[in-house]
């Protein structure tokens, strides 16, 4: 029994396409997907070598992976709905959650970040600001990119020259609920969200192609690029 991911790049977008499923046997299910799903380019399967997981455990893992990927909002989930979680004992759920920890560790090692939410420790980060017209955003640089903090505002529209690599991810983030209306009637981040680079984060916020090295600044006004050069 396996839980698996089908992975594909969303053409022109910032988020990968992902389908999460469970199978027994796996080979038959993959053959079926080859005939019926054309978005994916690779798949990753996770198996219990000790064979201690039964059908209910695998269904629970599928449920949790879809749930967590949906909450992280770092992919286009190709699953229609989140399957209901089977009834498991507390001990069985704990075993499944330990298995999930292994899945997440292996996924990260493979460069799959669709389950990851940014770990927020802003007191230990250099806080950066982006001000554009009447909006303001806050965030910080990470080893993997740039985290924009919850409450950060974004431009309501995009510039005429904005590329699809900016427009499409903005629309996706609204559709997924990562962006929404704030109390001022504008658009803002409803959760902390990590982008692949400071420039991508700045572009989403401004609705235009942007250089994150010059757009993001510390409170004293120094640009991120200047700070990076000093380091």
Buried (B, 14 or more C-beta within 10 A) or exposed (E): BBBBBBBBEBEEBBBBBBBBBBBEEBEEBBEEBEEEEEBBEEBBBBEBEEEEBBEBBBBBBBBBBBBBBBEBBBBBBBBEEBBEBBEBEEEBBEBBEEBBEEBBEEBEEEEBBBBBBBEEEEEEBEEBBBEBEEBEBBBBBBEBBBBBBBBBBBBEEBEEEBEEBBBBBBBBBBEBEBBEEBEEEEBBBBBBBBBEBBBBBBBBBBBBBBBBBBBBBBEEEEBBBBBEEEE
